[in-house]
């Protein structure tokens, strides 16, 4: 259960399993053994995805609370991660 301490609200994570494998998302809420994640596009704030914590790879980045208010802000905060992954 060490992952629970690592993953917190606002953290940028990469999906390790499922249809969204390899995609970057941000954590909205941690409800062990799950986390609610969204990316602002396929998974907007009003329809977050419930993912198992073991299927998420946390990054060192935690988005500030003001970046989690709208889907547009979330998309723009995650854009550098997507661009880096495409290179």
Order of alpha helices (4+ residues) and beta strands (2+ residues): alpha-beta-beta-beta-beta-beta-alpha
